[in-house]
């Protein structure tokens, strides 16, 4: 059974940085597309970034140039380096894993809270 565990969230001031990690178990990590999404109360989960098995990356417009997604297949871990954070980045961040094409992720972590103070 696939399990994803996020870590690295916390409280940071505007302009600060955080690095999120998501470690997968029970998966063939090297064959998986990994993504980060975020969610605030009463809103839908929002796409943040994605990295494919060939390390191709995609970002939402709101984080492009500030966030970087990367992966370490030897450690079954995907990272999200977040720089120049603003209060609008405050959310619960989730990592997702899929093997198939499309944007449906059947596997999710429990989420990690990121709070950016002004």
N, C-alpha and C positions, 0 to 999 in steps of 0.2 A: 504494500500500500504506500502510495506517495504521501510524504509529509514535507511541508515547507515551514521553516521557522525563521521569522524575521528578527532582526535586532538592530540596534544603533540609533533608535529614535531618542528624542529628548527635547529639552527646552534650549533654545538658542536665540540670541538677539538678532535683530535685523542686520543683514549683511554678513552674517556668520555662515558657517559650513557644518554639514553633518555627512556622515557616510553610513548608509544603510547596507545591511548584509542580509542575504536570504540563503539558507543552506537547505538543500534537498536531500531526502533519503528515500529509499525504495523506488528510485527512478533511474532511468538510463539518461543521466543528465546531459551527456554529450549529444543526445539526439533531440533534446527539448528546446523549444523556443521559450525564453523567459521574458517576463514583463513586470513592470511596476505600474500599479494604479494607485489612486488615492481617493479618499472619500471624506466629505464633511457631513455633519448631521443634516438630514432632510434633503440631501442631494444624491444624484446617482454617482456611482463609482466612475472616476475619470481616468482615462489613459494618460500615463506619464511618459513611459519609455519602453522600448522593446529591443531585445537582442536575439538574433537568430543563431542557428548552429554554425554558420559561417562568419559570425561576429559582425554581421550587418546590423546597424542600429537605426532606430527611428525614435523621434521625440515629438512630444506635443509642442505647439508653438509657444505655449506659456513657459516652458522650461528650457527650450533650445538655447544653447550657449551658456547655460548656467549649470545644468545637470549632465552627468556622464554615467552611462550604464556600461558595465563590463562584467565579464564572467571568468571564473577559474574552474575549468572542468575537472582538474585534478582534485579540487576541494569541493566539488558539487555546489558551488556558491556563485551567486550573482550579486553584484554590488550596485549601489546608486550613490555616486558622489554628488552632493548638492551644495552648490556655492551661491553666494549672493542671495541668501534666503530673505524672503519678505513675509509679512504676516499672511499674505494670500496663499502661501505654501503650507500653512497650518492645516493638517489633515491626518487621518490614519492612513498609513501607507501599507499597501498589500503587494506581495509578489504572487505572480501566477505562472503556471507551467502548462504547456500544451505540447503535444506531439504532432497534431494535425494542422492543416492549413486553416486559415480564417482567424477570427479574433475571439473565439470562444475558449475560455480557459477552464478546464474541468477541475483543476487543482489550485487551491489558494492557501496562503498562510493565514495566521491569526491576526496579522496586522501589527504595526508599531506606530505609536503616536509621535508626530512631529509638531512641535509648537514653536512658532516664531513670534517673539515679543517685539513690540514697536518701541 
